[in-house]
Amino acid sequence: MNDPYMRLALRLARRGYGTTSPNPMVGAVLVKGGKIIGRGWHHHAGEPHAEIEALRDAQERGHTVKGATLYVTLEPCCTRGRTPPCTDAIVAAGIKRVVAGAVDPNPRHRGKGFRVLRRAGVAVKHGLMAEQCARLNEAFNHWIVQRTPFVTVKAGMTLDGKIATAAGESRWITSEKARAYGMKVRQGVDGILVGINTVLADDPRLTVRMQKAEGRTRKAEVRGTERAVSNQRPRRIVLDANARTPLAAKVVSDEWGALTTIVVSESAPKRRIAALAKRVGVLVAPASDGKISLRWLLMRLGSQNVTSLLVEGGGEVNASFLLDGLAQRVMFFYAPMILGGRDSRRAVAGEGARTLAESLSLTRLEWRQLGPDWLLTARVMPR
């Protein structure tokens, strides 16, 4: 069922894109007498949740919330974290009915908020537009259960799956419109990961550069006031088993060095590790045959509240995540060109599947045109 109030709550929730992690995006709408009297969404982790924002909005507008119906995209919380339980505020406000979209994915809390509300005499209905509400927070939903980041492998390529010529030329395969959309994707993740070869070849910044916002701030309205919100800067993670990252590399030498983590192996030269550690974070990871344990790394990042990870590596790094079953989603940008060549660089390299039965299958395919290019977004089916 498609409900106008829940649709509005979803639109409100999306305003928290890129700012709420490690919390989910949530929107809420208060309705009384067939009229909307309050709206709210979760702005930042540690700040009031969407339900509280909606209650405050209604009260500041002079409305009486007692007897109202609350539409909310996610089951209200009933435990104390950085903020008090939303269920307490809902009951205290005299809300008559709560209509929720998705159920809390946390196994420890799932359904508990609904039970608390029902015991207090609040009528509860859930499951309205549940799929849309759950997909809004697919990264959070994965992280809160698995305790590892939701991994997306992103690549821009030709129609024959090439990301660069044999000489390494890759700028620009995809169009400006596709690259701008890629920046929007970066805005919503907690971390961006590349391999050392990408750093050596391209010297990327791995930052978020939004159109018409570079060097400035954008403003968000928060309860009637304006607050300057700087562009989101995700963590920058480099797989570099032998600590070869140059000290002059942008991810080491720019003003955002505190957000960079170089992941090295135990066999990396100690002198190089020490030099990097003076400027950026260095993480010594277990490795086998010169390759860092990605499973270990994902567990470590998950414990550090990295809920979503965008992999923008070359063919070998992409293959490591995809073919080892460590990625949940792909975002492949296809440009209308064919590069060809035995030695041109592939978007997914590695040893590949030995049989068709071992190949990766994708589901929930979505296509989107971006200028002359096409974006394929799909979920990777577990093996």
Phi, psi and chi 1 to 4 in degrees:
 res  aa     phi    psi   chi1   chi2   chi3   chi4
   1 MET       -  132.9  179.4 -179.6  177.3      -
   2 ASN  -101.0  112.5 -157.2  -29.5      -      -
   3 ASP  -110.1  133.5 -178.6  -87.3      -      -
   4 PRO   -64.1  -34.9   20.4  -31.7      -      -
   5 TYR   -70.2  -40.2  -61.4  131.7      -      -
   6 MET   -71.4  -33.5 -169.0   60.1   77.3      -
   7 ARG   -59.9  -43.3  -78.8 -156.0  -47.5  -89.0
   8 LEU   -64.2  -41.9  173.6   57.8      -      -
   9 ALA   -60.6  -38.3      -      -      -      -
  10 LEU   -65.7  -41.3  -82.2  165.3      -      -
  11 ARG   -62.8  -41.4  -71.3 -159.2  -61.0  -87.7
  12 LEU   -63.7  -42.4  -69.2  167.8      -      -
  13 ALA   -58.6  -39.1      -      -      -      -
  14 ARG   -66.4  -14.6  -67.8 -171.7 -173.5  101.6
  15 ARG   -67.5  -17.9  -64.9 -173.4 -177.6 -175.4
  16 GLY   -88.7   10.6      -      -      -      -
  17 TYR   -57.3  121.0  178.5   74.4      -      -
  18 GLY    85.2    1.6      -      -      -      -
  19 THR  -125.4   -8.9   66.4      -      -      -
  20 THR   -99.0  -14.9   64.3      -      -      -
  21 SER   -56.8  140.2 -177.1      -      -      -
  22 PRO   -87.6   19.7   34.3  -36.7      -      -
  23 ASN   -92.2  161.0  -71.1   -6.8      -      -
  24 PRO   -79.6  164.1   29.0  -35.1      -      -
  25 MET   -81.2  131.6  -68.2  176.5  -80.0      -
  26 VAL  -141.3  140.3 -176.2      -      -      -
  27 GLY  -125.8  152.9      -      -      -      -
  28 ALA  -144.1  145.7      -      -      -      -
  29 VAL  -135.8  131.3  176.1      -      -      -
  30 LEU  -101.4  130.7  -85.4  169.7      -      -
  31 VAL  -127.1  134.8  179.2      -      -      -
  32 LYS  -146.8  128.6 -172.1  175.1 -177.8  179.6
  33 GLY    61.9   31.4      -      -      -      -
  34 GLY    76.3    8.6      -      -      -      -
  35 LYS  -122.0  145.0  -65.0 -177.7  179.1  179.3
  36 ILE   -77.8  123.1  -64.6  172.2      -      -
  37 ILE  -113.2  -10.7   62.7  170.5      -      -
  38 GLY  -159.7  145.4      -      -      -      -
  39 ARG  -136.6  149.2  -48.7  173.9 -170.7 -146.1
  40 GLY  -165.1  159.4      -      -      -      -
  41 TRP  -149.4  160.1   71.8   94.3      -      -
  42 HIS   -79.5  121.0 -174.3   38.4      -      -
  43 HIS   -87.8  -50.5  -65.3  -93.7      -      -
  44 HIS  -146.9  149.1  -63.6  -88.1      -      -
  45 ALA   -58.2  135.1      -      -      -      -
  46 GLY    94.0  -13.6      -      -      -      -
  47 GLU  -100.1  169.9  -66.3 -172.8    2.3      -
  48 PRO   -53.7  145.7  -27.3   35.7      -      -
  49 HIS   -76.9  171.9  -68.9 -177.3      -      -
  50 ALA   -58.8  -39.6      -      -      -      -
  51 GLU   -61.4  -42.5  -60.2   93.7  -37.4      -
  52 ILE   -66.8  -40.5  -51.7  -56.1      -      -
  53 GLU   -61.7  -40.7  -67.0  -78.4    4.1      -
  54 ALA   -66.3  -41.5      -      -      -      -
  55 LEU   -62.4  -43.8  -72.0  169.3      -      -
  56 ARG   -65.1  -40.1  -72.1  179.4  176.5  176.8
  57 ASP   -61.1  -45.0 -178.7   53.2      -      -
  58 ALA   -63.2  -44.2      -      -      -      -
  59 GLN   -65.8  -39.5  -68.8  162.5   -6.2      -
  60 GLU   -67.9  -23.6  -70.9  174.5    0.5      -
  61 ARG   -88.0    0.3  -66.6  172.5 -175.1  -89.1
  62 GLY    86.1   16.3      -      -      -      -
  63 HIS   -91.9  148.8  -63.6  -67.3      -      -
  64 THR   -91.5  121.2  -58.5      -      -      -
  65 VAL   -88.4  -13.3  -60.3      -      -      -
  66 LYS   -59.9  130.1 -174.1  175.4 -178.9  179.4
  67 GLY    87.2    0.7      -      -      -      -
  68 ALA   -80.4  167.1      -      -      -      -
  69 THR  -107.3  133.3  -65.0      -      -      -
  70 LEU  -105.1  121.6  172.7   68.8      -      -
  71 TYR  -100.1  126.3  -71.9   81.0      -      -
  72 VAL  -141.9  141.0   60.5      -      -      -
  73 THR   -74.3  -18.2   56.3      -      -      -
  74 LEU  -139.6  145.6 -178.1   65.1      -      -
  75 GLU   -47.9  128.2  175.0 -177.7   -5.7      -
  76 PRO   -61.7  143.6  -24.0   34.5      -      -
  77 CYS   -74.9  150.2   68.6      -      -      -
  78 CYS  -127.8   12.1   60.6      -      -      -
  79 THR  -121.1  155.7   56.8      -      -      -
  80 ARG   -90.0  123.8  179.4  174.8  -68.0  -85.5
  81 GLY  -121.5 -120.9      -      -      -      -
  82 ARG   -76.9  -14.3  -77.2 -174.5  -80.9 -175.3
  83 THR  -131.1  157.9   57.9      -      -      -
  84 PRO   -67.0  164.1  -17.6   30.3      -      -
  85 PRO   -63.0  134.4  -18.4   29.6      -      -
  86 CYS   -68.2  -30.6  -71.1      -      -      -
  87 THR   -59.9  -36.8   50.3      -      -      -
  88 ASP   -62.1  -44.9  -72.1   -1.1      -      -
  89 ALA   -67.2  -37.4      -      -      -      -
  90 ILE   -63.6  -46.2  -68.3  168.9      -      -
  91 VAL   -65.8  -44.8  172.3      -      -      -
  92 ALA   -62.8  -32.0      -      -      -      -
  93 ALA   -77.1  -12.2      -      -      -      -
  94 GLY    79.9   25.9      -      -      -      -
  95 ILE   -63.0  131.2  -60.9  -60.6      -      -
  96 LYS   -84.4  -33.4  179.1  177.3   69.3  174.1
  97 ARG  -147.9  140.1 -177.3  168.7  175.4 -106.7
  98 VAL  -121.4  127.0  170.1      -      -      -
  99 VAL  -115.6  115.1 -179.9      -      -      -
 100 ALA  -113.6  155.0      -      -      -      -
 101 GLY   -88.8  -84.3      -      -      -      -
 102 ALA   -89.3  152.1      -      -      -      -
 103 VAL   -85.3  146.6  179.1      -      -      -
 104 ASP   -54.6  121.9 -169.5  -26.4      -      -
 105 PRO   -74.9  -14.1   28.6  -35.0      -      -
 106 ASN   -67.2  117.3 -170.9  -26.0      -      -
 107 PRO   -56.6  -27.5  -21.5   32.3      -      -
 108 ARG   -76.5  -21.4  -65.1 -179.8  -63.1  174.2
 109 HIS  -117.7   -9.6  -55.6  152.6      -      -
 110 ARG   -53.8  119.1 -174.6  178.3 -178.8   86.2
 111 GLY    81.7  -10.8      -      -      -      -
 112 LYS   -67.8  -39.2 -170.9  175.2  177.6 -178.8
 113 GLY   -61.7  -40.1      -      -      -      -
 114 PHE   -63.4  -41.4  -64.0  145.2      -      -
 115 ARG   -65.1  -40.1  -68.3 -167.2  -66.6  -88.1
 116 VAL   -61.5  -43.7  169.1      -      -      -
 117 LEU   -66.3  -43.8  -68.7  172.1      -      -
 118 ARG   -62.8  -41.0  -72.4 -170.1  176.9  108.4
 119 ARG   -62.5  -27.2  -77.0 -161.7  -61.8  -92.9
 120 ALA   -87.5    2.7      -      -      -      -
 121 GLY    91.1   11.1      -      -      -      -
 122 VAL   -89.3  128.9  179.4      -      -      -
 123 ALA   -71.8  135.6      -      -      -      -
 124 VAL  -128.1  132.8  174.5      -      -      -
 125 LYS  -130.7  134.7  176.1 -176.9  177.2 -178.6
 126 HIS  -136.9  161.9   63.8   83.6      -      -
 127 GLY   104.2    1.4      -      -      -      -
 128 LEU   -73.3  120.1 -177.5   63.5      -      -
 129 MET    52.6   39.7  -60.6 -177.7   67.9      -
 130 ALA   -60.6  -39.6      -      -      -      -
 131 GLU   -65.0  -44.9 -177.8  178.8   -7.3      -
 132 GLN   -64.2  -39.6  -64.8   95.2  -44.3      -
 133 CYS   -67.4  -38.1  -69.2      -      -      -
 134 ALA   -70.6  -40.5      -      -      -      -
 135 ARG   -66.9  -26.2  -71.4 -171.1   67.5  177.1
 136 LEU   -56.5  -33.8  176.1   70.0      -      -
 137 ASN  -121.6   40.9  -69.8  -59.1      -      -
 138 GLU   -63.4  -32.4   59.4 -176.9  -10.3      -
 139 ALA   -67.8  -49.2      -      -      -      -
 140 PHE   -59.5  -43.3  170.9   82.4      -      -
 141 ASN   -60.4  -39.5  -63.1  -16.8      -      -
 142 HIS   -68.0  -48.0  173.1   88.6      -      -
 143 TRP   -63.8  -41.7  171.7   76.8      -      -
 144 ILE   -68.3  -22.9 -159.2   66.8      -      -
 145 VAL   -95.2  -48.2  174.6      -      -      -
 146 GLN   -87.9  -20.9  -56.2  -63.5  -27.8      -
 147 ARG    63.7   24.1  -51.1  -49.8  -63.0 -173.4
 148 THR  -128.5  156.2   57.4      -      -      -
 149 PRO   -65.3  151.6  -16.9   28.9      -      -
 150 PHE   -77.2  117.9 -178.6   89.2      -      -
 151 VAL  -101.8  126.3  175.6      -      -      -
 152 THR  -115.7  126.1  -60.9      -      -      -
 153 VAL   -95.2  118.5  174.4      -      -      -
 154 LYS  -116.3  135.7  168.9 -179.5  164.4  -75.0
 155 ALA  -153.9  144.9      -      -      -      -
 156 GLY  -108.0  130.5      -      -      -      -
 157 MET  -150.0  168.9   65.8 -170.0   79.8      -
 158 THR   -78.8  173.5   62.0      -      -      -
 159 LEU   -64.0  -24.2  -70.6  179.2      -      -
 160 ASP   -96.3   20.3   54.6  -21.2      -      -
 161 GLY    77.1   26.8      -      -      -      -
 162 LYS  -105.8  139.2  -55.5  -59.7  176.2   63.9
 163 ILE  -107.6   -8.0   58.8  173.7      -      -
 164 ALA  -167.9  159.4      -      -      -      -
 165 THR   -72.4  175.3   65.7      -      -      -
 166 ALA   -61.8  -28.5      -      -      -      -
 167 ALA   -85.2   -3.3      -      -      -      -
 168 GLY    96.4    4.5      -      -      -      -
 169 GLU   -72.9  127.3 -177.9 -176.3   -3.6      -
 170 SER  -140.3   -5.0   61.6      -      -      -
 171 ARG  -101.9  119.0  -66.2 -174.8  177.7 -178.0
 172 TRP  -120.0  129.2  -66.8  104.5      -      -
 173 ILE   -75.9  -47.0  -72.2  177.0      -      -
 174 THR   -93.7  164.1   54.1      -      -      -
 175 SER   -80.1  169.0   66.4      -      -      -
 176 GLU   -61.2  -36.9 -176.8  177.8  -12.2      -
 177 LYS   -66.4  -40.2 -167.6  166.2 -174.0  178.0
 178 ALA   -65.8  -40.5      -      -      -      -
 179 ARG   -67.6  -35.0  -62.6 -164.6  -59.6  -84.1
 180 ALA   -65.4  -37.5      -      -      -      -
 181 TYR   -67.4  -36.4 -170.7   87.6      -      -
 182 GLY   -61.2  -35.3      -      -      -      -
 183 MET   -65.9  -37.3  -77.7  -66.4  158.6      -
 184 LYS   -64.3  -37.1 -175.4  178.1  178.6 -179.1
 185 VAL   -63.4  -44.5  173.2      -      -      -
 186 ARG   -57.3  -36.4  -78.2 -174.4  178.2 -177.5
 187 GLN   -59.6  -27.8 -176.2 -172.1   -2.8      -
 188 GLY   -96.1    4.8      -      -      -      -
 189 VAL  -111.7  161.8  -59.3      -      -      -
 190 ASP   -88.7  -25.3  -66.1  -26.7      -      -
 191 GLY  -149.3  148.5      -      -      -      -
 192 ILE  -121.4  129.7  -56.2  171.3      -      -
 193 LEU  -120.4  136.2 -178.9  145.8      -      -
 194 VAL  -136.4  169.0  -61.1      -      -      -
 195 GLY   -96.2  167.5      -      -      -      -
 196 ILE   -61.4  -33.9  178.6   58.8      -      -
 197 ASN   -63.5  -34.6  -70.6  -27.8      -      -
 198 THR   -66.4  -40.1  -64.5      -      -      -
 199 VAL   -64.5  -45.0  171.9      -      -      -
 200 LEU   -67.2  -35.7  -65.2  175.9      -      -
 201 ALA   -83.2  -40.7      -      -      -      -
 202 ASP  -114.1  -18.7  -60.4  -26.6      -      -
 203 ASP    48.4   57.8 -167.3   18.8      -      -
 204 PRO   -76.3  158.5   31.5  -36.0      -      -
 205 ARG   -87.2  -32.2  -73.2 -169.6 -180.0  -83.4
 206 LEU    58.7   41.2  -55.7 -179.3      -      -
 207 THR  -115.0  175.7   55.6      -      -      -
 208 VAL   -99.2  119.7  175.7      -      -      -
 209 ARG  -121.0   98.0  -59.4 -179.6  -60.9  -80.3
 210 MET   -85.6  143.0  -58.3  -57.8  -69.5      -
 211 GLN   -58.9  136.1  -87.2 -170.7  -28.0      -
 212 LYS    62.6   16.7  -61.7 -179.6 -179.0  179.5
 213 ALA  -128.9   -5.3      -      -      -      -
 214 GLU   -63.7  130.2 -175.6   69.6    8.7      -
 215 GLY    79.4   -1.4      -      -      -      -
 216 ARG  -124.9 -169.8  -60.1 -160.9  -57.5  -86.8
 217 THR  -124.4  155.7   59.2      -      -      -
 218 ARG  -106.4  156.7   55.6 -170.5  175.7   88.2
 219 LYS  -113.8  140.6  -68.9 -173.6  176.0  178.9
 220 ALA  -123.0  135.8      -      -      -      -
 221 GLU   -80.9  125.7 -174.8  175.7  -16.2      -
 222 VAL  -128.4  105.9 -177.5      -      -      -
 223 ARG    50.2   48.4  -65.0 -165.7  -61.4  -84.4
 224 GLY    82.6   -2.8      -      -      -      -
 225 THR  -117.0  162.8   63.1      -      -      -
 226 GLU  -108.5  132.1  -73.4 -170.1  -21.0      -
 227 ARG  -124.3  132.8  170.8 -174.4  -56.6  168.8
 228 ALA   -74.6  129.2      -      -      -      -
 229 VAL  -121.9  112.1 -179.0      -      -      -
 230 SER   -70.9  155.6   61.9      -      -      -
 231 ASN   -54.7  139.5  -75.5  -19.8      -      -
 232 GLN   -65.2  138.4  -69.9  -59.3  108.4      -
 233 ARG  -122.2   98.0  -59.1  -79.3  179.3  177.3
 234 PRO   -68.0  162.9   -9.9   22.2      -      -
 235 ARG   -64.6  144.8  -75.1 -176.2   59.8  175.9
 236 ARG  -112.0  122.3  -53.7  179.2  -65.0 -173.4
 237 ILE  -122.7  128.0  -58.8  159.4      -      -
 238 VAL  -119.8  123.8  179.4      -      -      -
 239 LEU   -81.3  114.1  -62.0  178.5      -      -
 240 ASP  -147.3   77.5 -177.0    8.8      -      -
 241 ALA   -54.3  -37.1      -      -      -      -
 242 ASN  -102.8   13.7  -63.7  -45.5      -      -
 243 ALA    55.9   48.8      -      -      -      -
 244 ARG   -91.9   -2.2  -67.2 -172.9  -67.3  148.5
 245 THR   -59.0  123.9  -57.5      -      -      -
 246 PRO   -66.9  144.5  -19.2   31.6      -      -
 247 LEU   -65.9  -20.7  -62.8 -179.7      -      -
 248 ALA   -88.5   -3.7      -      -      -      -
 249 ALA   -60.4  145.3      -      -      -      -
 250 LYS   -58.7  -38.5  -68.1 -174.2  177.8   72.1
 251 VAL   -68.2  -14.4  -67.6      -      -      -
 252 VAL  -101.9  -39.0  174.8      -      -      -
 253 SER   -98.3  -12.4   60.9      -      -      -
 254 ASP   -82.1 -178.0   68.0   11.8      -      -
 255 GLU   -72.5   -7.5   66.6  -90.6   35.6      -
 256 TRP  -104.3   23.8  -56.9  104.1      -      -
 257 GLY   -58.0  -28.5      -      -      -      -
 258 ALA   -64.8  -18.8      -      -      -      -
 259 LEU   -94.1    2.7  -64.9  175.6      -      -
 260 THR   -98.3  137.2  -62.8      -      -      -
 261 THR  -126.2  120.7  -60.2      -      -      -
 262 ILE   -95.9  121.5  -50.2  -64.9      -      -
 263 VAL   -98.3  114.4 -173.1      -      -      -
 264 VAL  -117.3  167.3  -57.0      -      -      -
 265 SER   -95.5  167.1   69.4      -      -      -
 266 GLU   -65.2  -21.1  -63.8  172.5  -12.2      -
 267 SER   -90.5    1.1   60.6      -      -      -
 268 ALA   -64.5  147.5      -      -      -      -
 269 PRO   -57.0  127.6  -23.7   33.3      -      -
 270 LYS   -61.7  -34.5  -60.9  -62.5 -174.5  -71.0
 271 ARG   -63.9  -41.1  179.0  179.4   55.2   81.7
 272 ARG   -67.9  -40.5  -68.4  -70.9  -53.9  160.0
 273 ILE   -60.6  -45.2  -67.3  176.2      -      -
 274 ALA   -63.0  -39.5      -      -      -      -
 275 ALA   -66.4  -42.2      -      -      -      -
 276 LEU   -67.6  -39.2  -72.2  168.1      -      -
 277 ALA   -64.4  -17.8      -      -      -      -
 278 LYS   -74.0  -17.6  -69.4  179.1 -179.6  178.1
 279 ARG  -118.8  -33.0  -55.5 -168.5 -177.8 -168.6
 280 VAL  -137.3  173.9  -62.3      -      -      -
 281 GLY   -75.7  140.9      -      -      -      -
 282 VAL  -125.1  129.7  175.5      -      -      -
 283 LEU  -118.6  119.8 -177.2   59.5      -      -
 284 VAL   -90.6  117.9 -179.6      -      -      -
 285 ALA  -115.8  153.6      -      -      -      -
 286 PRO   -66.4  147.7   20.6  -30.4      -      -
 287 ALA  -142.8  157.0      -      -      -      -
 288 SER  -138.5  129.8  177.4      -      -      -
 289 ASP    54.2   37.1  -63.4  -32.8      -      -
 290 GLY    78.9    3.9      -      -      -      -
 291 LYS  -112.3  130.7  -68.3 -173.9  176.7 -179.4
 292 ILE   -67.2  141.7  -70.4  164.3      -      -
 293 SER   -72.1  107.2  170.9      -      -      -
 294 LEU   -71.4  -32.2  -63.2 -179.9      -      -
 295 ARG   -63.2  -43.5  -67.2 -176.8 -172.5  -83.2
 296 TRP   -61.7  -43.3  179.6   90.8      -      -
 297 LEU   -62.3  -43.4  176.6   59.3      -      -
 298 LEU   -64.2  -38.6  -69.4  177.4      -      -
 299 MET   -63.5  -41.4  -70.0  -67.2  -67.2      -
 300 ARG   -64.9  -45.8 -177.3   64.6  175.1  -95.3
 301 LEU   -64.2  -39.8  -67.3  175.6      -      -
 302 GLY   -60.7  -37.9      -      -      -      -
 303 SER   -69.5  -16.7   70.4      -      -      -
 304 GLN  -100.0   19.9  -63.3  172.7  -12.3      -
 305 ASN    66.1   26.5  -71.3  -15.1      -      -
 306 VAL   -84.9  102.0  176.3      -      -      -
 307 THR   -86.5  -23.4   68.5      -      -      -
 308 SER  -140.7  139.3   53.7      -      -      -
 309 LEU  -131.8  127.8 -177.3   66.4      -      -
 310 LEU  -104.0  116.1 -172.5   63.7      -      -
 311 VAL   -93.1  117.5  174.8      -      -      -
 312 GLU  -121.3   42.1  -64.4 -170.3    1.1      -
 313 GLY   -83.2 -176.0      -      -      -      -
 314 GLY   -82.3 -169.3      -      -      -      -
 315 GLY   -60.1  -38.4      -      -      -      -
 316 GLU   -70.3  -44.9  -63.6  -62.6  -29.6      -
 317 VAL   -64.6  -44.9  170.4      -      -      -
 318 ASN   -57.6  -43.3  -66.8  -15.0      -      -
 319 ALA   -64.0  -38.3      -      -      -      -
 320 SER   -60.6  -41.9  -64.9      -      -      -
 321 PHE   -74.3  -42.6  -81.3   92.7      -      -
 322 LEU   -73.0  -50.8  -72.9  167.9      -      -
 323 LEU   -76.9  -16.8  -58.6 -178.8      -      -
 324 ASP   -94.2    7.8  -72.5  -13.7      -      -
 325 GLY    71.6   30.5      -      -      -      -
 326 LEU  -105.1   -2.1  -58.7  176.5      -      -
 327 ALA  -108.6  145.1      -      -      -      -
 328 GLN  -105.1  -18.8  -75.5   70.6   50.8      -
 329 ARG  -150.4  150.5 -179.4  172.0   63.5 -175.8
 330 VAL  -119.3  146.6  -63.3      -      -      -
 331 MET  -131.9  101.3  -62.4 -171.4   76.7      -
 332 PHE  -109.3  120.6  -72.8  168.0      -      -
 333 PHE   -95.6  121.7  -65.2   79.2      -      -
 334 TYR  -108.3  122.4  -70.8   96.6      -      -
 335 ALA   -93.5  146.5      -      -      -      -
 336 PRO   -77.6   66.1   30.0  -35.2      -      -
 337 MET  -148.8  157.4   64.6  175.4   71.4      -
 338 ILE  -122.6  126.3  -65.9  173.6      -      -
 339 LEU   -96.1  -43.8 -171.5   56.3      -      -
 340 GLY    66.8 -172.3      -      -      -      -
 341 GLY    94.1  132.2      -      -      -      -
 342 ARG   -66.2  -31.4  -64.5 -175.4 -176.6   88.0
 343 ASP  -101.3   -1.4  -62.9  -34.6      -      -
 344 SER   -67.6  156.2   53.5      -      -      -
 345 ARG   -90.1  133.1  -59.6  178.1 -174.4 -179.0
 346 ARG   -88.3  152.3  -57.1  174.5 -179.7   86.4
 347 ALA   -69.9  -34.8      -      -      -      -
 348 VAL  -128.8  112.1 -178.2      -      -      -
 349 ALA  -107.2 -120.1      -      -      -      -
 350 GLY    69.8 -167.7      -      -      -      -
 351 GLU   -80.6  -22.0  -65.3 -177.1    2.0      -
 352 GLY    76.5  171.9      -      -      -      -
 353 ALA   -74.4  138.9      -      -      -      -
 354 ARG   -80.0  -27.5  -68.6  169.2  -65.3 -178.2
 355 THR  -136.1  162.7   65.8      -      -      -
 356 LEU   -61.9  -31.7  -72.0  177.7      -      -
 357 ALA   -64.3  -24.8      -      -      -      -
 358 GLU   -89.6   -3.6  -66.5  179.6   -5.4      -
 359 SER   -72.1  157.9   62.9      -      -      -
 360 LEU   -80.9  139.8  -77.7  178.1      -      -
 361 SER  -109.6  143.9  -64.6      -      -      -
 362 LEU  -112.8  151.6  -56.4  177.8      -      -
 363 THR  -138.2  169.9 -173.9      -      -      -
 364 ARG    52.5   50.3  -75.2  169.2   42.2 -178.9
 365 LEU   -71.6  134.6  -83.4   68.0      -      -
 366 GLU  -134.0  131.5  -62.3  177.5    0.5      -
 367 TRP  -111.7  140.9  -69.6   92.9      -      -
 368 ARG  -142.8  130.9  176.8  172.9 -174.7  157.1
 369 GLN   -87.7  132.9 -171.6  168.0    9.8      -
 370 LEU  -128.6   94.7  -62.5  163.5      -      -
 371 GLY    62.0 -129.8      -      -      -      -
 372 PRO   -81.3   -7.1   30.1  -35.3      -      -
 373 ASP   -99.4  165.7  -55.7  -32.6      -      -
 374 TRP  -125.9  137.8  -75.0   88.3      -      -
 375 LEU  -108.4  125.2  166.2   62.9      -      -
 376 LEU  -103.4  120.7  168.4   64.7      -      -
 377 THR  -114.1  129.7  -57.4      -      -      -
 378 ALA  -152.9  153.2      -      -      -      -
 379 ARG   -88.5  143.7  -70.4  -64.9  -63.6  -92.8
 380 VAL   -88.4  125.2  179.0      -      -      -
 381 MET   -76.3  132.3  -67.6 -176.4   63.5      -
 382 PRO   -60.8  145.4  -19.0   31.3      -      -
 383 ARG   -80.9      -  -70.3 -176.7  172.6 -179.2
